[in-house]
Amino acid sequence: MRTIARVTRIKLQKGRHLVKRGDVWYLETCTRGWQRRRSLGTGDLEVATRRATDGTEPWVAPAKPHPELGRVRVLSAPGREIPGLSGVDIYGKGRSGSRGPRSLLPLQPSTFLILLAIGRGQAHGYAIMQEIGQLGGGQLRMGPGTLYRSVQRMLVDKLLEEVDGEASEDSDQRRRYYRLTKLGLSVAREESLRLERLVMAAKVRGLTPK
């Protein structure tokens, strides 16, 4: 029996995905109904994310059909089917072409929690996870996998930037520190306002705890 390789897919932005097939990450781009794929030559997610944004790796042949994905009809090209694309690529919500803060709303819960945990300062991954636990009064927990994937997406979306950590005798040089960008701060404020309006609407309708 033929074994189907596991496929891992991470959305970078509309029409652009990181896809891991076997031990290698690929960048898949769908433009005007055509799919292109290029190997990023690594199995490390962070390295793959950086290579996906610098545009230095050569393009390889268009993707072949995959047994798990099959064929789907592309809305922008009536009557034509492109192999190897999933429904997520074509029908996903995506992000608006605008880079304004509201174009990124609503945020995923993990993204908003990371923005809240960092606030106006800077923090490394472990400190972010600890702060999220405190924000939720011990009822919230974010594991390393979720944190790492979320941070990578936020770096790509320019919500976070990597900075040099504060030097101290106890500091670990391998730790990576992050802070909110100007866009990240604006997005956090817009999301806070959106959630505040929802809470107010819930109060008006008597749906909040008494």
Disulfide bonds with the S-S distance in Angstrom:
none
